[in-house]
Amino acid sequence: MTDPEVARRVAEVAQGSHARLLASLAASTRDIAAAEDAFSDAIEVALRTWTHDDIPRNPEAWLYTVARNRLRDRFRSAAFRTSVALDENLGDTRAMTENPEPSTEPAFVEDKRLELMFVCAHPAIDQTIRTPLMLQVVLGLDAKQIAEAFAIPSSTMSQRLVRAKRRIRDAGIAFTIPAPDAVPARLDAVLECVYGAFSIDWRGVAGVTERDSLSGEALYLARTLTELLPDNPEVLGLNALIALSAARAPARVVDDVLVPVHLQDPHCWDEDLIVEGEKLLSRAHDSGRPGRFQLEAAIQSVHCDRRRTGRTDWAALEMLYRALLEVAPTLGAAVSLAVVMGESHGPSTGLAYLDSLEVAGVDRFQPTWAARAHLLAGDGRRDDAIEAYRRAADLATDPPMRRFLERAGRSLMETGRDE
């Protein structure tokens, strides 16, 4: 039976190093599925061989070494020797034991996540699966979580991901950052992946254990992209967006209940991240007409400015959301605009705009009902607001969000009883 402390430590290392190890392993073989299998084998070996007093000095390097050896064994097998050329990075070194000596462990594992992202964004990969593929292999989300975020069946998503990984292997796509002239064709998908990881975390689709790692990974990757492309306005905009959003994370949930941005205590926000985001946004602004990520970053900047002014500039938010809808018309942006219009011009105006939206799925979109509830409550339509809060809570996948909506509904009910 595995020692609970060992199991905890293995899970901790596996979660924290999953993307980095997978990217390095797959780079040698161009076979993502084989790398995933080898990584799983290494975790099993760790659970069997680590003891409470003998956890390796460098657990990540230990897992990498064992997984790499599993790949060597696989590619040396008779089945592969007759059909697949043995990569030079996997050949010529002796087979190693399941419990490698510390002297054979690498001092560090090269971080090849950015290369892996560009591989997933290769033109040979179907455009519709590029972002989901990156979310799985680079950021470690499982097919169920990704399917939930993209609102398709898990089985369908799993099949598409398997086909995409097979395509990378069969096409022999190199694990390298593409030449400068090839970057633009892949960059949009890479940016969408980083944005998607942060959005999934922010919306509560990811599980509690992935929260910190997903947000941190998204910010790290955005910063890495900025180092690679320091003058690209949308790269700068995305980095600014994530930094400014992450700055408010400490105040977003209190006692396991969501706190809407306009009710958060700005003194709890991370000032260093706000400064970082503002500098990035300023650099992006010099590029000319703003794109989607720059506009979303500007919206976050307006919210963060309440730390300085003590008020929210709703007029500026309305202008920015209208500009965002021109550049990237999404249901989420339209619903947010309805809330902003309610704050600027009164709840009835926001409700009228919300009712005018003719978009597929609007009635199944949880933020629609949350926004409607807020606006109905502001308009004095208590019974309708209570029902809207109930509908929103039923659709919420994030427990802190659900608790906030349920609490808001109960508060309205109690107000009615007091009258």
C-alpha positions as CSV (number, residue, x, y, z in Angstrom):
1,M,0.0,0.0,0.0
2,T,1.4,3.4,-1.0
3,D,2.3,5.8,1.8
4,P,-0.2,8.7,1.8
5,E,2.6,11.2,2.0
6,V,4.4,9.6,-1.0
7,A,1.1,9.5,-3.0
8,R,0.6,13.2,-2.2
9,R,4.1,14.1,-3.3
10,V,3.9,12.1,-6.5
11,A,0.5,13.7,-7.4
12,E,2.0,17.2,-6.6
13,V,5.0,16.7,-8.8
14,A,3.1,15.0,-11.6
15,Q,0.6,17.9,-11.7
16,G,3.1,20.6,-11.5
17,S,5.5,19.1,-14.1
18,H,3.0,17.4,-16.5
19,A,3.2,19.8,-19.3
20,R,6.9,20.5,-19.1
21,L,7.8,16.8,-19.0
22,L,5.3,15.8,-21.7
23,A,6.6,18.5,-24.1
24,S,10.3,17.4,-23.6
25,L,9.4,13.7,-24.0
26,A,7.3,14.2,-27.1
27,A,9.9,16.4,-28.7
28,S,12.2,13.4,-29.1
29,T,9.7,11.1,-30.7
30,R,7.0,13.4,-32.1
31,D,4.6,10.9,-30.6
32,I,2.5,12.7,-28.0
33,A,0.4,9.6,-27.2
34,A,3.5,7.5,-26.5
35,A,4.9,10.3,-24.3
36,E,1.7,10.4,-22.3
37,D,1.8,6.6,-21.8
38,A,5.5,6.8,-20.7
39,F,4.7,9.6,-18.3
40,S,1.9,7.5,-16.8
41,D,4.2,4.6,-16.4
42,A,6.7,6.8,-14.6
43,I,4.1,7.9,-12.1
44,E,3.2,4.2,-11.4
45,V,6.9,3.4,-10.9
46,A,7.2,6.3,-8.5
47,L,4.2,5.1,-6.5
48,R,5.8,1.7,-6.2
49,T,9.4,2.6,-5.5
50,W,9.4,5.9,-3.6
51,T,9.3,5.8,0.2
52,H,8.6,8.4,2.7
53,D,12.3,8.8,3.6
54,D,13.7,8.3,0.1
55,I,11.9,10.7,-2.2
56,P,14.4,11.8,-4.9
57,R,16.2,15.1,-4.5
58,N,14.8,16.1,-7.9
59,P,11.5,14.3,-8.3
60,E,10.7,16.0,-11.7
61,A,14.0,14.9,-13.2
62,W,13.4,11.4,-11.8
63,L,10.0,11.1,-13.5
64,Y,11.5,12.4,-16.7
65,T,14.3,9.9,-16.6
66,V,12.0,6.9,-16.0
67,A,9.5,8.1,-18.7
68,R,12.4,8.7,-21.2
69,N,13.6,5.1,-20.6
70,R,10.1,3.8,-21.1
71,L,10.1,5.5,-24.5
72,R,13.5,4.0,-25.3
73,D,12.2,0.6,-24.5
74,R,9.2,1.2,-26.7
75,F,11.1,2.4,-29.6
76,R,13.7,-0.4,-29.3
77,S,11.0,-3.0,-29.5
78,A,10.9,-5.3,-32.5
79,A,7.6,-3.8,-33.7
80,F,9.1,-0.3,-33.9
81,R,12.6,-1.3,-35.1
82,T,11.0,-2.5,-38.3
83,S,8.8,0.5,-38.9
84,V,10.1,3.6,-37.1
85,A,13.6,5.1,-37.2
86,L,15.0,5.4,-33.7
87,D,15.5,9.0,-32.9
88,E,19.1,9.9,-32.2
89,N,18.1,11.4,-28.9
90,L,16.8,8.0,-27.7
91,G,19.6,5.8,-29.0
92,D,23.0,4.7,-27.9
93,T,22.5,5.0,-24.2
94,R,22.2,2.0,-22.0
95,A,18.8,0.9,-20.6
96,M,18.3,2.1,-17.1
97,T,16.6,0.6,-14.0
98,E,13.1,1.6,-12.9
99,N,14.8,3.4,-10.0
100,P,17.6,5.4,-11.6
101,E,20.6,6.5,-9.6
102,P,20.6,10.2,-8.8
103,S,23.8,10.6,-10.8
104,T,21.8,9.7,-14.0
105,E,19.1,12.2,-13.5
106,P,19.3,15.5,-15.5
107,A,19.9,18.6,-13.4
108,F,16.9,20.2,-15.1
109,V,14.3,19.4,-17.7
110,E,14.3,21.7,-20.7
111,D,11.0,23.6,-21.0
112,K,9.7,22.9,-24.5
113,R,6.1,23.8,-23.9
114,L,6.2,26.8,-26.3
115,E,7.5,24.5,-29.0
116,L,4.7,22.0,-28.3
117,M,2.1,24.8,-28.5
118,F,3.3,25.7,-32.0
119,V,3.3,22.1,-33.0
120,C,-0.4,21.9,-32.0
121,A,-1.0,25.0,-34.0
122,H,0.6,23.6,-37.2
123,P,-1.4,24.1,-40.4
124,A,-1.6,20.3,-40.8
125,I,-3.8,20.1,-37.7
126,D,-7.5,20.8,-38.2
127,Q,-8.1,24.4,-37.0
128,T,-11.1,23.4,-34.8
129,I,-9.0,21.1,-32.6
130,R,-5.8,23.2,-32.2
131,T,-6.9,25.0,-29.0
132,P,-8.4,21.9,-27.4
133,L,-5.3,19.9,-28.2
134,M,-3.1,22.5,-26.6
135,L,-5.3,22.7,-23.6
136,Q,-4.8,18.9,-23.1
137,V,-1.1,18.3,-24.0
138,V,0.3,21.6,-22.8
139,L,-1.8,22.5,-19.9
140,G,-3.0,19.1,-18.7
141,L,-6.8,19.4,-18.9
142,D,-8.6,16.1,-19.6
143,A,-11.0,15.6,-22.4
144,K,-14.0,15.9,-20.2
145,Q,-13.0,19.4,-18.9
146,I,-12.2,20.5,-22.5
147,A,-15.5,19.1,-23.8
148,E,-17.4,21.0,-21.2
149,A,-15.7,24.2,-22.0
150,F,-16.5,23.7,-25.8
151,A,-20.0,22.4,-25.1
152,I,-19.6,19.1,-27.0
153,P,-19.8,15.5,-25.9
154,S,-16.7,14.1,-24.1
155,S,-16.5,11.1,-26.5
156,T,-16.4,13.3,-29.5
157,M,-13.7,15.5,-28.0
158,S,-11.6,12.4,-27.1
159,Q,-11.8,11.0,-30.6
160,R,-10.8,14.4,-32.1
161,L,-7.8,14.7,-29.8
162,V,-6.6,11.2,-30.6
163,R,-6.8,11.9,-34.3
164,A,-4.9,15.1,-33.9
165,K,-2.1,13.5,-31.9
166,R,-1.9,10.7,-34.6
167,R,-1.6,13.4,-37.3
168,I,1.3,15.1,-35.5
169,R,3.1,11.8,-35.3
170,D,2.4,10.7,-38.9
171,A,3.2,14.0,-40.4
172,G,6.5,14.2,-38.5
173,I,5.9,17.8,-37.4
174,A,9.1,19.1,-35.9
175,F,9.0,20.3,-32.2
176,T,10.5,23.7,-32.9
177,I,9.4,27.3,-32.8
178,P,8.7,28.1,-36.4
179,A,10.7,30.6,-38.5
180,P,9.5,34.2,-38.2
181,D,7.6,34.1,-41.5
182,A,5.7,31.0,-40.3
183,V,4.7,32.4,-36.9
184,P,1.7,34.5,-37.9
185,A,-0.1,31.5,-39.4
186,R,0.1,29.7,-36.0
187,L,0.0,32.6,-33.5
188,D,-3.7,33.1,-33.3
189,A,-4.2,29.4,-32.2
190,V,-1.4,29.7,-29.6
191,L,-2.9,32.9,-28.2
192,E,-6.3,31.3,-28.0
193,C,-4.9,28.4,-26.1
194,V,-3.3,30.6,-23.4
195,Y,-6.5,32.7,-23.3
196,G,-8.6,29.6,-23.1
197,A,-6.6,28.2,-20.2
198,F,-7.1,31.4,-18.2
199,S,-10.8,31.6,-19.2
200,I,-11.5,28.0,-18.3
201,D,-10.0,28.5,-14.9
202,W,-11.7,31.9,-14.4
203,R,-15.1,30.5,-15.3
204,G,-14.7,27.6,-13.0
205,V,-14.7,24.7,-15.5
206,A,-11.4,23.4,-14.2
207,G,-11.4,21.5,-10.9
208,V,-10.3,23.1,-7.7
209,T,-6.9,21.3,-7.8
210,E,-6.1,22.8,-11.2
211,R,-6.9,26.4,-10.2
212,D,-3.6,27.8,-9.2
213,S,-1.6,25.8,-11.7
214,L,-3.8,26.8,-14.7
215,S,-3.8,30.5,-13.9
216,G,0.0,30.4,-13.2
217,E,0.7,28.4,-16.4
218,A,-1.4,30.9,-18.5
219,L,0.5,33.9,-17.1
220,Y,3.9,32.1,-17.5
221,L,3.1,31.2,-21.2
222,A,1.9,34.8,-21.9
223,R,5.1,36.2,-20.5
224,T,7.2,33.7,-22.5
225,L,5.3,34.7,-25.7
226,T,6.1,38.3,-24.9
227,E,9.8,37.5,-24.7
228,L,9.6,35.8,-28.0
229,L,7.5,38.5,-29.7
230,P,8.0,41.7,-27.7
231,D,6.5,44.0,-30.3
232,N,3.4,42.0,-31.2
233,P,0.4,44.1,-29.9
234,E,-2.0,41.2,-29.4
235,V,0.7,39.2,-27.5
236,L,1.3,42.2,-25.3
237,G,-2.5,42.6,-25.0
238,L,-3.0,39.0,-23.9
239,N,-0.2,39.3,-21.3
240,A,-1.7,42.5,-20.0
241,L,-5.2,40.9,-19.8
242,I,-4.0,37.9,-17.8
243,A,-1.8,40.0,-15.5
244,L,-4.6,42.5,-14.7
245,S,-7.2,39.7,-14.3
246,A,-4.9,37.7,-12.1
247,A,-4.2,40.8,-10.0
248,R,-7.8,40.6,-8.7
249,A,-7.7,36.9,-7.9
250,P,-7.0,37.3,-4.1
251,A,-10.3,39.1,-3.7
252,R,-12.4,37.1,-6.1
253,V,-13.5,34.4,-3.7
254,V,-14.2,35.0,0.1
255,D,-15.3,32.2,2.3
256,D,-15.9,30.0,-0.7
257,V,-18.3,32.5,-2.2
258,L,-17.7,34.5,-5.4
259,V,-17.4,38.3,-5.1
260,P,-18.3,40.2,-8.2
261,V,-15.6,42.6,-9.4
262,H,-17.5,45.8,-8.4
263,L,-17.9,44.5,-4.8
264,Q,-14.3,43.3,-4.4
265,D,-12.0,45.0,-1.9
266,P,-9.4,46.7,-4.2
267,H,-6.9,46.8,-1.4
268,C,-6.6,43.0,-1.7
269,W,-5.6,43.2,-5.3
270,D,-2.0,42.5,-6.4
271,E,-0.4,45.9,-7.1
272,D,2.7,44.5,-8.8
273,L,0.5,42.6,-11.3
274,I,-1.5,45.7,-12.0
275,V,1.6,47.7,-12.7
276,E,2.9,44.9,-15.0
277,G,-0.4,44.8,-16.8
278,E,-0.6,48.5,-17.3
279,K,2.9,48.7,-18.7
280,L,2.2,45.9,-21.2
281,L,-1.1,47.6,-22.2
282,S,0.7,50.9,-22.8
283,R,3.2,49.1,-25.0
284,A,0.4,47.4,-27.0
285,H,-1.5,50.7,-27.3
286,D,1.3,52.2,-29.4
287,S,0.7,49.7,-32.2
288,G,-2.4,51.4,-33.7
289,R,-6.0,50.0,-33.9
290,P,-6.5,47.7,-30.9
291,G,-7.4,44.1,-31.3
292,R,-9.5,41.8,-29.2
293,F,-7.0,41.0,-26.4
294,Q,-6.0,44.7,-26.1
295,L,-9.6,45.7,-25.7
296,E,-10.2,43.0,-23.1
297,A,-7.1,44.1,-21.3
298,A,-8.3,47.7,-21.4
299,I,-11.6,46.6,-19.8
300,Q,-9.7,44.9,-17.0
301,S,-7.6,48.1,-16.6
302,V,-10.8,50.1,-16.0
303,H,-11.8,47.8,-13.3
304,C,-8.4,47.8,-11.7
305,D,-8.3,51.6,-11.8
306,R,-10.9,51.6,-9.0
307,R,-8.0,50.8,-6.7
308,R,-6.8,54.3,-7.5
309,T,-10.0,56.3,-7.9
310,G,-12.5,54.5,-5.7
311,R,-15.1,54.4,-8.5
312,T,-15.8,52.4,-11.6
313,D,-15.9,54.3,-14.9
314,W,-19.0,52.7,-16.4
315,A,-19.0,55.0,-19.4
316,A,-15.5,53.9,-20.3
317,L,-16.5,50.2,-19.9
318,E,-19.5,50.7,-22.2
319,M,-17.3,52.3,-24.9
320,L,-14.8,49.4,-24.6
321,Y,-17.4,46.7,-24.7
322,R,-19.0,48.2,-27.8
323,A,-15.6,48.3,-29.5
324,L,-14.9,44.7,-28.4
325,L,-18.2,43.6,-30.0
326,E,-17.1,45.2,-33.3
327,V,-13.8,43.3,-33.2
328,A,-14.9,40.0,-31.6
329,P,-18.6,39.6,-31.3
330,T,-19.2,37.0,-28.5
331,L,-22.2,36.3,-26.3
332,G,-20.2,36.8,-23.2
333,A,-19.2,40.4,-24.3
334,A,-22.8,41.2,-25.2
335,V,-24.1,40.0,-21.8
336,S,-21.4,42.0,-20.1
337,L,-22.4,45.1,-22.1
338,A,-26.0,44.6,-20.9
339,V,-24.8,44.8,-17.3
340,V,-22.7,47.8,-18.0
341,M,-25.6,49.6,-19.7
342,G,-27.7,48.9,-16.7
343,E,-25.2,50.6,-14.5
344,S,-24.8,53.5,-16.8
345,H,-28.4,54.1,-18.0
346,G,-30.6,52.1,-15.6
347,P,-31.6,48.5,-15.2
348,S,-34.5,48.7,-17.7
349,T,-32.0,49.8,-20.4
350,G,-29.8,46.8,-19.7
351,L,-32.7,44.5,-19.7
352,A,-34.0,45.8,-23.0
353,Y,-30.6,45.2,-24.6
354,L,-30.4,41.7,-23.1
355,D,-33.8,40.9,-24.5
356,S,-32.7,42.1,-27.9
357,L,-30.0,39.5,-28.2
358,E,-30.8,36.9,-30.8
359,V,-28.0,34.5,-30.4
360,A,-28.2,30.7,-30.4
361,G,-27.8,29.3,-26.9
362,V,-28.5,32.6,-25.1
363,D,-31.0,31.0,-22.8
364,R,-28.6,28.2,-21.9
365,F,-25.8,30.6,-21.1
366,Q,-25.3,30.9,-17.4
367,P,-24.0,34.5,-17.4
368,T,-27.2,35.5,-19.3
369,W,-29.3,34.5,-16.3
370,A,-26.9,36.0,-13.8
371,A,-27.0,39.3,-15.6
372,R,-30.8,39.2,-15.9
373,A,-31.2,38.5,-12.2
374,H,-28.9,41.4,-11.3
375,L,-30.8,43.8,-13.6
376,L,-34.2,42.6,-12.6
377,A,-33.3,43.1,-8.9
378,G,-32.1,46.6,-9.7
379,D,-35.4,47.2,-11.5
380,G,-37.4,46.2,-8.5
381,R,-38.8,43.1,-10.1
382,R,-38.0,40.8,-7.1
383,D,-40.0,37.7,-8.0
384,D,-38.6,37.6,-11.5
385,A,-35.1,38.2,-10.2
386,I,-35.4,35.3,-7.7
387,E,-36.4,33.0,-10.5
388,A,-33.5,34.2,-12.7
389,Y,-31.0,33.7,-9.8
390,R,-32.4,30.1,-9.5
391,R,-31.9,29.5,-13.2
392,A,-28.4,30.9,-13.1
393,A,-27.4,28.8,-10.0
394,D,-28.7,25.7,-11.7
395,L,-26.4,26.3,-14.7
396,A,-23.4,27.3,-12.7
397,T,-20.5,24.8,-12.7
398,D,-18.3,26.7,-10.3
399,P,-19.2,26.1,-6.6
400,P,-18.2,29.7,-5.4
401,M,-20.3,31.1,-8.3
402,R,-23.3,28.9,-7.4
403,R,-23.1,29.9,-3.7
404,F,-23.1,33.6,-4.7
405,L,-26.1,33.2,-6.9
406,E,-28.0,31.2,-4.3
407,R,-27.1,33.7,-1.6
408,A,-28.3,36.6,-3.8
409,G,-31.6,34.8,-4.4
410,R,-32.1,34.1,-0.7
411,S,-31.4,37.7,0.2
412,L,-34.2,38.9,-2.1
413,M,-36.6,36.3,-0.7
414,E,-35.8,37.5,2.9
415,T,-36.2,41.1,1.8
416,G,-39.7,40.2,0.5
417,R,-40.6,38.6,3.8
418,D,-39.5,41.7,5.8
419,E,-41.7,44.0,3.8
